Amino acid sequence: MRKGLLATVALAAMLATGGMFDAASAMWVRTPPPRARSSRAIGRPSRPGQVWTPGFYRWNGNRGRGRYTWVSGRWASPPRSGAVWVSPRWQRSRGGYVFVAGRWR
C-alpha cells in the first residue's frame, strides 16, 4: 500500500511539472534552429492506435559550439486513451533558443 501511494505521489509530481523545465539544466543555444523539414508519416504503424510523432532538430554540442541534427519522426503508442502528442520545439528566449521536449498531454 505504501509503495502504491509513493508511486502515485511521484507520478502526480511528474505530471504537474510536465510543461515546465529546469532552467539550470535547460538546453539553450544562440543559433536559431533550421526550418523544420516536412514531417509526413513514413510507412505504417506497427500496431493499431499508434500516432505519428513528427521529427525535430536536436542540438549536438555545447552552447557555443555544435550543430543541429535532424531526428526523424516515428510511430509511437499513446500511454493512455485520448492522449495527444505535443511535438518538441525550440522556443525563443532571452539570449537564445530553449529546447522544449515533446510530451504526451
Phi, psi and omega in degrees: 000315182296320178297321179297319179295316179296319178296320179296316179296317179296317179296317179298319179295319179294317180294323181294330182257012184304325182268000183256166174222156179276115184302328182290329183250005182292144177269117176227147180223160181274332182281130179292149179289154175295165175298138181298143176284164174298131185236056177282155183299140178248129178072204180233155178295147179279344179220151176298144177091353180289154183238141176282125175254113186298159178287172181203166175267131176250146178269126177249116181129187177268185186297320185274328184230133179158194179203163176275141177233135180283131175251118184293152176290170181204165174275136181221151177267125177299147182288342181203163179297134178085358180293144180239134179279128174254114186294150175293157181204163173257123182252128178293134178219178180298121177088002179158213182233136181249134178277128176248113184295151175290157181200164174270136178241000000 
